Amino acid sequence: MIELKSAHAVFDRKLRLMRLQRAQGKRSDASFLTDRVLTDFEERLATIKRDFDVAVALSIEHQALARFSQIIAKIRSVTSTGVQRPTQSDAPRIDLIADEEFIPFKAQSLDLCFCDTNLHYTNDLPGTLVQIRQSLKPDGLFLGAIYGPDTLSELRHAFSQAEIEMEGGMSPRVAPFIDVRDAGALLQRAGFALPVVDADLVNVTYSDVTGLFRDLRNMGETNFLLQRKKLPLRRSTLYRCMEIYHELYSNDDGRVRATFELIYLTGWAPDPKQQQPLRPGSAQTSLANALGTDEKTLKSGE
C-alpha cells in the first residue's frame, strides 16, 4: 500500500488502518451506518437505466457487495485493510489492496466508482475526487459518502466541556467536517458534471454512553487525528464527559441519543451527450406565460 505524505495532513492514516484491522470481526454489531450508506447506493443505482460494465467499490468489504449483484454484473473490490472474512461463495472478492488517497486505475477505465464513509478520512479529499473523476470513462458515475457537521455533535460538546472543567483546555478528538454546500463545491472543483449533494440525519439511542463508545470502537472510528493528545485520557475527564452527556442528551426514557449526518455525493464524468444548460437568452417562452400572468416592464428607476 502506498502512503501519501502531506504538509496539511489531518489524519494518522497508518493508525486508522490499524484501528480498522483491529475492528474486523466486530464491526457487524455496529455496521448500521455502512448498511445505510450501501442501501442508499443500491436504491440510487436501481433508478439509473444503464449498464455499468466495470465497477469499482473503494473501501467497502467484499462481503457487503453481494447486494449489488442484481444491478452490477461485476464489481472489483478495493480495500486498504487487506483483511477478508469468510463469506458467501457468490460474493465478490477483494481484487486489490490500495490506499484511497492513491487511486490505482488508468484514466477513463471505469464506468462506476463508489466509496463509503472511509472517503471522509482522506487527507487530500479534493485530490482523491480528482483521481476518481479521471479514472471514470465519459459519462461514468461516482457515488460517495462522507460525514456531515452534525455528526456526534453531542459527544463533541460533552467532551469539550468536560476537558475544560477537568483539565483547563480542549484537545482535538473528532474529525473535521464539511457541509453540503462545500461538498458540492468540491465536486465541481474536481471536474464532475451534474453534481448532486444531499444529507441524511441518522438518530441513534443507547442505554448509556458506553454503548456509543463501544460502537465507535467496533467501527474503527476512535480518535486518530494527527494533533490528538498522545497521553491517555484521564479517567476523571471521561466520567465527567459521561455525566454531561447524560445530563444534556438523555430522552425521557433515560436513553441517550447520538446524531450522525451522512452527506451523499453524486457526480458524473463529463460527456458531450449529457444534458447541457441552455444558452442565456435562448428561451422560447416567457416566465409570465408559463405562470399565466401578465408581463410588466419596469420603468427606469423602479
matplotlib code that plots the C-alpha trace (Angstrom):
import matplotlib.pyplot as plt

x = [0.0, 1.2, 1.1, 1.0, 2.5, 1.1, 2.2, -1.5, -2.3, -5.1, -5.4, -2.9, -3.8, -1.5, -3.2, -6.6, -5.6, -4.6, -7.9, -9.9, -7.9, -8.5, -12.2, -12.5, -14.9, -16.5, -18.0, -21.1, -22.5, -22.0, -22.5, -25.7, -24.1, -22.4, -25.6, -27.5, -25.0, -24.9, -28.7, -28.8, -26.3, -28.3, -31.5, -29.8, -28.3, -31.6, -33.2, -30.4, -31.4, -28.0, -25.3, -22.0, -19.5, -16.5, -17.4, -15.1, -16.0, -13.4, -13.0, -16.1, -15.6, -16.3, -19.0, -21.1, -21.1, -23.3, -26.4, -25.4, -25.2, -28.7, -27.6, -24.0, -22.6, -19.0, -17.6, -13.9, -13.4, -10.6, -9.8, -7.0, -7.3, -6.4, -8.4, -11.0, -13.6, -15.4, -18.5, -20.9, -19.3, -21.1, -19.9, -17.2, -13.7, -11.1, -9.2, -6.7, -5.3, -4.7, -4.9, -7.9, -5.5, -3.9, -6.5, -4.6, -6.6, -5.9, -7.6, -11.1, -11.1, -14.2, -17.9, -18.7, -16.9, -18.4, -17.0, -18.4, -17.6, -13.9, -13.7, -14.1, -10.7, -8.5, -6.0, -6.5, -10.2, -10.1, -7.2, -8.9, -12.0, -9.9, -8.3, -11.7, -13.1, -10.1, -10.4, -14.1, -15.0, -17.0, -20.5, -19.1, -20.8, -19.3, -21.2, -19.6, -20.5, -18.8, -19.8, -21.5, -21.0, -23.9, -22.1, -21.5, -22.4, -23.5, -20.2, -18.1, -19.9, -19.7, -16.0, -15.2, -17.0, -15.5, -11.9, -12.4, -13.7, -11.2, -8.1, -8.4, -8.5, -9.6, -7.8, -8.8, -11.0, -13.4, -12.6, -13.3, -16.4, -17.6, -21.3, -23.5, -22.5, -18.8, -19.2, -21.0, -18.1, -15.6, -17.4, -17.4, -13.7, -12.8, -14.4, -17.6, -20.7, -24.2, -23.1, -25.8, -25.2, -27.8, -27.7, -29.3, -29.6, -29.4, -30.5, -29.5, -30.2, -28.2, -29.0, -25.8, -22.8, -20.7, -22.8, -21.9, -18.2, -18.4, -19.9, -17.3, -14.5, -16.1, -16.4, -12.7, -13.9, -11.9, -9.5, -6.7, -6.2, -2.5, -2.9, -4.6, -3.3, -0.9, -1.4, -4.1, -7.5, -7.9, -10.5, -11.9, -12.4, -14.1, -16.5, -17.3, -17.9, -20.4, -22.2, -22.5, -23.7, -26.5, -27.5, -27.8, -28.7, -31.0, -34.5, -37.5, -36.9, -33.3, -31.7, -29.0, -29.1, -26.4, -26.5, -24.8, -25.0, -24.3, -23.6, -24.0, -22.0, -23.1, -21.2, -20.7, -17.6, -18.3, -19.6, -21.0, -24.1, -25.1, -27.9, -26.4, -27.8, -29.4, -27.6, -28.8, -31.5, -32.4, -35.7, -38.7, -41.4, -41.5, -41.8, -45.0, -46.7, -45.6, -47.1, -50.2, -49.7, -49.2, -45.7, -44.9, -41.9, -40.4, -39.7, -36.2, -35.7, -38.4]
y = [0.0, 3.5, 6.0, 9.6, 12.4, 15.9, 19.0, 19.6, 16.1, 15.8, 12.1, 9.5, 7.1, 4.3, 4.4, 4.5, 1.3, -0.4, 0.5, -0.9, -4.1, -4.4, -3.9, -6.7, -9.4, -6.9, -4.4, -6.4, -5.3, -1.7, -1.7, 0.3, 3.3, 1.2, -0.7, 2.6, 4.0, 0.9, 0.7, 4.3, 3.5, 0.4, 2.5, 5.2, 2.7, 0.9, 4.1, 4.5, 2.7, 1.8, -0.9, -0.5, -2.9, -2.0, -1.0, -0.4, -0.3, 1.6, 0.8, -1.5, -5.0, -7.6, -9.5, -6.3, -6.1, -9.1, -6.9, -5.2, -8.5, -7.8, -4.3, -4.7, -7.7, -7.4, -5.3, -5.0, -4.6, -2.3, -2.0, -0.6, -3.2, -6.3, -8.4, -10.8, -12.6, -15.9, -15.0, -16.4, -18.1, -15.8, -12.5, -10.5, -10.8, -8.2, -7.6, -5.0, -3.6, 0.1, 3.4, 5.7, 8.6, 6.8, 5.5, 2.9, 2.9, 4.1, 7.2, 6.6, 3.0, 2.7, 3.0, 3.3, 4.1, 4.2, 4.7, 4.6, 6.9, 6.0, 8.7, 11.1, 10.3, 11.1, 13.9, 15.3, 14.9, 17.2, 15.3, 12.0, 13.2, 14.4, 11.0, 9.3, 11.6, 11.0, 7.2, 7.3, 6.9, 9.8, 9.7, 7.4, 7.7, 8.4, 7.8, 8.7, 9.4, 11.5, 12.6, 16.0, 18.6, 17.4, 14.0, 13.3, 16.9, 15.7, 13.8, 16.8, 19.2, 16.8, 16.1, 19.8, 20.8, 18.0, 18.8, 22.5, 21.7, 19.0, 19.9, 23.6, 23.1, 21.1, 18.6, 17.5, 14.4, 14.5, 14.7, 18.0, 18.1, 19.9, 20.9, 20.2, 23.4, 22.8, 19.2, 20.4, 22.9, 20.1, 18.0, 20.9, 21.7, 18.1, 18.4, 16.4, 17.2, 17.3, 17.2, 16.4, 16.6, 15.7, 14.9, 12.3, 12.6, 9.4, 9.5, 6.6, 5.9, 3.9, 2.8, 4.7, 6.4, 3.3, 1.8, 4.7, 4.3, 0.6, 1.1, 3.7, 1.4, -1.5, 0.7, 1.7, 5.3, 6.2, 9.2, 9.1, 12.8, 13.7, 16.5, 14.3, 14.3, 11.4, 11.0, 8.5, 10.1, 10.9, 8.7, 11.7, 13.5, 10.5, 10.2, 13.9, 13.6, 10.8, 12.8, 15.8, 13.6, 12.1, 15.4, 17.2, 14.4, 11.9, 11.2, 10.8, 7.1, 7.6, 6.5, 8.9, 10.0, 10.4, 12.0, 11.0, 13.1, 11.4, 13.6, 11.8, 12.9, 12.1, 13.2, 12.2, 12.4, 15.0, 13.8, 15.8, 13.5, 14.7, 17.3, 20.8, 24.1, 26.4, 29.4, 32.6, 34.3, 31.3, 30.6, 30.5, 31.0, 33.8, 33.1, 35.2, 32.9, 29.8, 31.2, 32.5, 36.1, 39.4, 40.6, 44.1, 46.1, 48.2, 51.8, 53.2, 53.8, 51.4]
z = [0.0, -0.9, 2.0, 0.8, 2.9, 3.1, 4.8, 5.6, 6.8, 9.4, 9.9, 11.0, 8.3, 9.5, 12.8, 11.0, 9.2, 12.4, 14.0, 11.1, 11.1, 14.9, 14.3, 11.8, 13.0, 15.5, 13.1, 12.2, 15.6, 14.6, 10.9, 10.8, 9.1, 6.4, 5.8, 5.5, 3.0, 0.9, 0.9, -0.4, -3.1, -4.1, -4.4, -6.4, -8.8, -9.2, -10.7, -13.3, -16.5, -17.9, -17.5, -15.7, -17.2, -15.0, -11.4, -8.5, -4.8, -2.7, 1.0, 1.1, 2.4, -0.3, 1.6, 1.6, -2.2, -2.8, -2.6, -5.9, -7.9, -9.4, -10.5, -11.5, -13.2, -12.0, -9.2, -8.4, -4.7, -3.5, 0.2, 2.3, 5.1, 3.2, 5.6, 4.3, 6.4, 5.4, 3.3, 0.7, -2.3, -4.7, -3.1, -4.9, -3.5, -2.9, -6.2, -5.0, -1.8, -2.2, -0.3, -1.0, -1.5, -4.5, -7.0, -9.0, -12.2, -15.7, -16.9, -18.3, -17.4, -15.0, -15.6, -11.9, -8.7, -5.3, -1.8, 1.7, 4.6, 4.6, 1.9, 4.8, 6.2, 3.2, 3.9, 0.4, -0.4, -3.4, -4.8, -4.3, -6.0, -9.0, -9.2, -9.1, -11.8, -14.1, -13.7, -14.9, -18.6, -20.1, -18.5, -15.8, -12.3, -8.9, -5.6, -2.3, 1.3, 4.0, 7.5, 7.9, 10.6, 12.8, 13.3, 17.0, 18.0, 21.4, 22.1, 20.9, 23.2, 26.2, 25.7, 25.3, 28.4, 30.4, 29.4, 30.1, 33.5, 34.5, 32.5, 31.7, 27.9, 24.9, 22.7, 19.2, 19.4, 16.4, 12.7, 10.9, 8.7, 5.6, 4.9, 1.9, 0.1, 0.5, -0.7, -3.9, -4.5, -4.1, -6.8, -9.2, -8.4, -9.2, -12.6, -12.1, -14.2, -12.9, -9.2, -6.6, -2.8, -0.1, 3.6, 5.8, 9.6, 11.5, 15.1, 17.3, 21.0, 23.6, 27.1, 28.2, 26.7, 26.9, 24.2, 21.8, 22.7, 22.0, 18.6, 17.6, 18.7, 16.7, 13.7, 13.9, 14.5, 17.6, 17.6, 15.0, 14.4, 14.0, 16.5, 19.1, 22.6, 22.9, 26.7, 27.8, 28.6, 32.3, 34.0, 35.8, 32.4, 30.9, 33.8, 33.7, 29.9, 30.5, 33.3, 31.0, 28.2, 30.3, 31.7, 28.4, 25.9, 27.7, 26.5, 28.8, 29.0, 30.2, 26.9, 25.4, 21.8, 19.2, 15.8, 12.7, 9.5, 6.2, 3.2, -0.2, -3.2, -6.8, -9.9, -13.5, -15.6, -18.3, -21.6, -24.6, -24.6, -21.2, -20.7, -21.1, -19.7, -22.3, -23.6, -21.7, -23.7, -25.8, -24.1, -26.4, -23.8, -21.2, -17.5, -17.4, -20.0, -18.1, -14.9, -16.6, -15.6, -17.4, -18.0, -16.8, -18.0, -15.2, -15.9, -15.3, -11.6, -10.4]

ax = plt.figure().add_subplot(projection="3d")
ax.plot(x, y, z, "-o")
ax.set_aspect("equal")
plt.show()
